[in-house]
């Protein structure tokens, strides 16, 4: 059986976007499912737009998601000698040829075809054919190299997402595969790379469908085996439009800054175009065990931030509290949190995390334990009444000696309530305000345990 080899091959002209991350995830999982190899390839031949910063952004995004590659990263700009070798072989074999038509001449050809109601294309002026006399070579003009595309027949492949796709060779003109000076072009490099790297399965966005017949013809011309292709539908925003920076966060690395955990993003991206029954929440181990191309959908997926937040809440609740503390602490320090003499941060986050959808929300919620309470004056007037002050005084006195456990504190509170014939909210509301500055907190006995006896007594002392 052929060993599965997949690849993720981004162009480093910007960040790792959500669609690219999903492509990487599916390619990675397919290789993992079959015990194969996942290759990372950086397609950086667009030298005007490719940047080292974009390369780093892509690699950082992959690392954050945990999509580790088995081979690479390979850089196309470091493979120029190999491309020139294949170009020379194709020129010698007659599957490629030098074309001396100028840009202006090619533009004029395309305009003529358009005016005649036909698809604009190169007219084959320099295409060698038996018995054909080629024009005289213009002086001091560097040629491009064109691929000698078949004139007749079709290109057909069984797309693992879209089904059988057929494109007539009459729709494809003779593609430029090397620019003046011999710099190879995108489709040629991709075909050579997939051949050399023995790629067996290519999963990529459906914006590449038009490239596939060209790459198939080049692969056939150089005697290379064809990979299986699958073209994934685009991801749409909440309005059903293509994701864009103007309407949504499309860079993967925008999401850690928003407090999203990588396992939540992976789980969410996995379901944007694939399903396993009704399963919504699953580990990456389960995903790799389940994933194949049978349940990939051919319809566009819609990105739903609320669904992502719901998943993130699940993973926050499952996350190790020490890990959450490492993520939340810098956010809290930026808000002026004071950790000296304050409760253990991991314990505080454990108390708060059920209520939050992001690490940012969790950090905000935990701030009540790490800054001096500043209760609203109107709320203090409303809840710190003369009727409750005796109960507060008794509560403060009992706090000095009670065993500092949730059970003992809960029992003591009940005794204070009974002795003063008041209900829990009457005591709990002013307690929350005095101890945290807020009316909404976890259970008051849990808050007391976390704050500790000394801090509770000091905060009550001024008010009682």
N, C-alpha and C positions, 0 to 999 in steps of 0.2 A: 504494500500500500504506500502511495506517495506521502511523504512527510509534509504536513501542512506548514506553509510559510506565508505569513501575512505581513503587510507593511502599513505604516502610517507615514505619509510623505507630504508634510505641510510646506508651503512656501513661506519663508521668513520675512514677510512684508508687514507684519503686525502681530497682535496678540494671538493667543490660542483661543479661538471663538468656540461657542457652545456646539455648533455643528461639527467642527473639527474634533472637539473632545469626544463627541458621541461616536464619530468615525473611528477614532483611536481606541475607544472603549470596546466597540464591537470587534475590531480587528484583533485587539489584545485577547479578548475573551474567546474568540474563535480559535486562535492559536493555543490558548490554555486548554480549551475543551478537548482538543485532539492531541495534546502533548507536543505541539509544534513549536515554531519559532516566530517571534514577533520582532520585526525589523523597524528601526526608526531611520528615516531618510530625510534629509533637509534639501529641498529642491530650490537651490539658491542661484539659479542661472539668470534670474531677473536682477542683474547687478545694480540697476538704478534704484530699485525699491527694496531690495533685501538689505537687512542691517544686522549687525551682531546683537543689538538690543532685542530685536524680534526673535532671533534664535534663542537667546537666553529666556525670553518670555515664554516661548513654546516649551522649552525644557523645564522651566519652573512650574508651568501648568501641569505638565505630565507628572512631575515629581509630587506635586501637591495631591493629585488624584491617585498616585500610587500605581500608575501604569508603566511599569518597568519594562524596558526593551531588552531583548536578548542579544541583538547585534546592532551596531551603530553607536551614535549617529553617523551616517555616511553623508558626505557633502558632495553635491554634484560638481561644484567648482573645483573639487580636488580630483575629479575623474576625467578631466579634459583629454588626457592622452588616450584613454580608452575610447572615448567618443570619436576622436579623430581616426583611431585605428578602424573602427567599424565603418565610419564614413568612407575611408579609403577602400575598404573591402566592397562596399556597395557600389561605389563609382566603378571599380574594376569589374564587378559582376553585371553592371548595367541596370541595377535597380534604383540608382540615383544618377543625377546628371547636373552639370553646371548650367546655370541660367544667368544670362547677362542682361536680361531686361531690367530697365531702370524702374524705380518706384513710380515715376510719372507714366511710363509705358504700361505698367501693370494696372495702375489706376484707370487708365484709359480703356484697357481691356474690360475691366469690371463694369465701367460705365456703359460700354457697348452692349454687354450681356444684359444689364439691367434695362436699358432702353428697349431691348428686344423682348422684354418680359421673361427673361431667363435668370437663373441664379448667377450672381456675379462670381467670376472665377478667373484663374489664369488660363490663357488659351493654348498653352503648350508650344509656344514659339520655339523654344530651345529644347523641346523634348525630342530625343533621337528616336527615329523609327526607320525601319528598312526602306531604302530608296529615297529617304528624305534628305534634302540639302539644307543644312543649317545656315543661318545668317553669318556674316563675317563678324568675328569677335571684335567688339568695340575696344579701341585703345584706352588704356589706363582706367578700365572699369573692372573692379573686383566682382566676381560672380557670387551668387548664392548657390547653395546646393539644394536641389529639389528632389523629393521622393517621387519615383515613377509609379504613381498609383495605377492599379488596374483600371482599364477603361470600361470594362463591362462587368456584369455579375453583381452580386450583392455581398454585403458583410452581415452575417447573422450570428448572434450569440444568445445563449439561454441565460438571461440575467436572473440571478437568484432572488432578486427583489421584484423586478418588473415583468418577468416572464420573457418570452422570445421577442427579440428586437431585430429588425432587418432594416438596413440602410443601403440604398443603391450606390454603387461606386460612381455613378454619374453625378451624384450629389457632392462628391469629393474631388477637388482639383489636386494638382501636384503640389503637395505641401512643402514649404521651405523647411528643410531640416538642418541647415547651417547658414548663418548670416555671412555677409562679406567678412573675410578674414578667418572664416572657419569656425566661428563660435556656434555651437549646436543649439537647437531650439527645444522647447519644452517637450513636445510629444515624442520626438526622437530620443531624448535623454531618458524619458520615462520608460520607453520600450526597451532600451538597452539595459537600464537598471533592473527592470523586472526580470529580464532574461538572466543577467549576471547574478542577481541575488536569488534566483530560482523561486520567485514568488508564485505561489499556487493559487492564491485567492486575493482578489482586489475588492475591498469594500470602500466606497467613496461616495461623495455627494452626487446627486443627479445632475448637477451642473457640469459634470464630466461626461455625460452620455455622448455628446457630439465628439469628444476626443477619442472615445473607445474604438470606433471603426478605423480611425487613422492609425491608432496604436496596434490594432490587430493586423492591419495590412503591413505595417513595418515589421512586426514580429514574424509574420509569415515570410516576408522577403528575406529576412536574415536567418531563417530556418530555426526559429525559437519556438518552444511550446507556448501555448496560450494559457494564461491563468483563467480561472473562473471569475466573472465580474458580477458585482452587485452594486446598484446605484441607489443610495438612500435618499428618500424625499427630504425636502427642506423642513426646517423648524420655523414655525410662525409665531408671532407675538400674540398677545391677548385679543388683538383686533383682527386676527387672521391675516396679518401682513408679514412680509419677510422681516426677520429680526434685523434691527438696525441700531446703531449707537444713539440715534436721536430718540428712540422710543423705549429702549430697554438696555440693561447691562448684558452685553453679548460676549465680553471677555471672561473667560473662566476665572481669572485672577481678580475680578471684581468681587467674587463671592466670598472668599475668605475674609475680605475686608467688611463684608456685610454680616459676618458671623455664621456663615454656612459651613458645616463640616464636610470634608471630602466624601465620606461614606454616604452622606445624604445626597450630594450631587451625583455621585456614581449611580446610586439606586434610582434617582430620578431620571437621569439621562438614559439608563438602560430601558426604561419603560416608554421613552419617546420614540416609538417605532418598532417595538418588540414586546411580546407578552408571553407569559407562562401561565395559562389559565387565568384565574382571578388573583394571582399572587401580586401584591403591591409592595411588600417589604421583604427583602431578602439580602443575604450577605453576598459578597463578591465570589466566595467559594461556591455558593449555590448557583449564582448567575453563570459562572464558568461551566459548572456541571450541566446546566440546562441549555446553554446558548447554542443554537445553530441557526441556519438561515431559513428554516421552515416557517418560523413565526415572525419574520420581518414583514412589516406592512408597507404597501406601496403608496399609501396616502400620507399627506403632510401631517406632522404632529404639531400641537399647539403648546407653547411654553406657558405654564401656569405657576406663577409665583406662590399662590396660596397652597398649591399642592406641594411645592418644594418646601415651604415653611412647615407644613404638617409633617412631612418626612423628617425634616431637620429636628423638630420637636421630639420625635421618636428617638432619633440617634443621640440627641443631647441627654435624654433620660437614661439611655443605655451607656453613655460615655463614662469613662473613669474620671472621678472628680479631680484628681491631681492634674490630669491632662487639661480639663476645663479651666482649672485655676491658672495654669500657665498661659492659656489663651486670653483669659479675662483680666488678669492682673495689669498688663500694660494699658488696657482700655480704662480701667478704674484709676490707675495712677494719673492718667491724663485728665481725669475729672477731680483730682485732688484727694483721692482715697488715702487714708492713714492706716497703715497696717501694724504699727508698733502698739503692742498692748491690746490689739483688736482680736476678734475671733479668728479661728483657723479658716482660711479662705476656702479650702476644699470642702470643709463642713458646711460653710455658709452656702456655697453653690449647690451642694446636695439638697439643702433645704428649699432652695428657690427654683431648681431647674425644671420641675414639672410644669411650671407656669409660663415658660418662655419658649419662643420659637427659634431664637438665634442666640449665639454667644454674646452679641452686643446687648440684646435685651436682658440676658442673664447678668451681664456685668452691671447694667443700669439697676436692675432689681436688687443686686447684692450691695449696692452703695449704701443702703440704709444702715449697714453694720459698720461702715468704715468712715463715717463723717459724723460730726456732732449733730444731734437732731435740731431742726429748726421748724417746729410745728407752726402752722398757720394760726395767727392770733384769734381769728374768728372761730376756728375749730376748737381751740383751747377754751374759749369762753363758753362754747356750746357744750363741751363734754367734761371739762374740769369744774364741776359745780360744787357748791358747798355740801350738797347731799352726799357726794362721793368721796370727799376729802377724808372723812374718818376711816373709810374703808381703805383708802390709799395709804394712810398713815399706819394702819394695822398691817397691811400687806408689806410695807417697807420694813416694819419692825420684825415680822416673821421671816423676811428674806435673810436677815442676819444670821439665823440659826438653822433654817430648814435644810434638809439634805438636798443637794443641788442636782436632782434628777427630774426628768419629765414627770414621772409618776408621783414623786413627793411634792413637786411644785403644783401639779394639777390638784392633788388632794388638799393642799394648803389653800389654794384659791377657792375651792368649794367651801371650805370652812369659813373663809373671810366673807364670802357671799352670804352664807347662811347667818353668820353673826350680825351682818348689817342689813339683812332682808332685802338684798338687791339681786338683780339678774346679771348674768355674765357680761352682756354688752355694756352695761353701765360702768363696770370696772375695766373691762378690756379696752374700750375705746380710749379713755384717757391714758391708760398704760401704754398703748401703742404710740400715741402721740408723744408722750414724755420720753419713751425709750428709743423711738426710731424717727419721730417726726411725721409718721404716716398713719393713716387709718387702715390701710390694706396691708396686712402682713400674713405670713404663715401663722399657724396656731400659736397662741401667746406663750404656752408652756415651752414650745420648741424654741421660740425666740429668746426666752429667758435663759434656757440652757446654753444656747449658742453665745449670748452676750457675756455670760459669766456673772457670778455674784458681785464682784467688785465693781464692774462697769454698771450693772443694774442699780446698785446702791448709790453710786455717785451721781447717776442721772436722776434718780428719784429725790435725792437729798435736797436739791435746790427748790423743788416744787412742793414738797410735803412739809 
